């Protein structure tokens, strides 16, 4: 019984260290914004199955902002599509 408990405690300690390491890596690794984003225009109205069909092929759009936020995504798309 003690051997099983020691193994279990060791496993839980390892899992805790992995979680803490991943959390620290996310905090320290600030992801930079991409240079380009992929955009695909969709139909303005859904069909009978509530699915928006693509109207154009996917395009690469230049993303010239430092922060990857929704407002910056909208700005890049509106600049690209006028």
C-alpha positions as CSV (number, residue, x, y, z in Angstrom):
1,X,0.0,0.0,0.0
2,X,2.8,2.4,0.9
3,X,4.6,1.7,-2.4
4,X,1.4,2.6,-4.3
5,X,1.0,5.8,-2.3
6,X,4.6,6.8,-2.9
7,X,4.2,6.2,-6.7
8,X,1.0,8.2,-6.7
9,X,2.6,11.1,-4.8
10,X,5.5,11.1,-7.2
11,X,3.1,11.2,-10.2
12,X,1.1,14.0,-8.7
13,X,4.3,16.0,-8.0
14,X,5.5,15.5,-11.6
15,X,2.1,16.6,-13.0
16,X,2.2,19.7,-10.8
17,X,5.6,20.6,-12.0
18,X,4.6,20.2,-15.6
19,X,1.5,22.4,-15.1
20,X,3.6,25.1,-13.4
21,X,6.3,24.9,-16.1
22,X,3.7,25.4,-18.8
23,X,2.0,28.2,-17.0
24,X,5.4,30.0,-16.5
25,X,6.3,29.4,-20.2
26,X,3.0,31.1,-21.3
27,X,3.6,34.1,-19.0
28,X,7.2,34.5,-20.2
29,X,6.6,33.8,-23.9
30,X,4.7,36.8,-25.2
31,X,3.6,35.7,-28.7
32,X,4.2,38.4,-31.3
33,X,1.5,39.2,-33.8
34,X,1.8,37.4,-37.2
35,X,2.9,39.2,-40.3
36,X,0.0,37.9,-42.3
37,X,-3.4,36.5,-41.5
38,X,-5.7,34.2,-43.6
39,X,-9.1,35.6,-44.3
40,X,-12.0,34.1,-46.2
41,X,-15.2,36.0,-47.0
42,X,-18.5,34.2,-46.2
43,X,-22.0,34.7,-47.5
44,X,-24.0,37.2,-45.6
45,X,-27.0,34.9,-45.1
46,X,-27.0,31.3,-43.9
47,X,-28.6,28.5,-45.9
48,X,-31.2,26.0,-44.6
49,X,-28.6,24.3,-42.4
50,X,-27.5,27.5,-40.8
51,X,-24.1,27.3,-42.6
52,X,-22.4,30.3,-44.1
53,X,-20.8,29.3,-47.4
54,X,-17.6,30.8,-48.6
55,X,-17.9,33.3,-51.4
56,X,-14.2,33.7,-52.2
57,X,-11.1,31.7,-51.8
58,X,-8.9,32.3,-48.8
59,X,-6.5,35.2,-49.0
60,X,-3.4,36.3,-47.1
61,X,-3.9,39.7,-45.6
62,X,-1.0,41.9,-44.3
63,X,-1.2,42.4,-40.5
64,X,0.8,45.4,-39.7
65,X,0.0,45.7,-36.0
66,X,2.0,44.7,-32.9
67,X,-0.9,43.5,-30.8
68,X,-3.1,40.7,-31.9
69,X,-6.6,42.0,-30.9
70,X,-10.0,41.8,-32.4
71,X,-10.0,45.6,-33.2
72,X,-6.7,45.2,-35.1
73,X,-8.1,42.2,-37.0
74,X,-11.1,44.3,-38.1
75,X,-8.8,47.2,-39.1
76,X,-6.6,45.0,-41.2
77,X,-9.5,43.3,-43.0
78,X,-11.3,46.7,-43.6
79,X,-8.1,48.1,-45.0
80,X,-7.6,45.1,-47.3
81,X,-11.2,45.0,-48.5
82,X,-11.7,48.8,-48.5
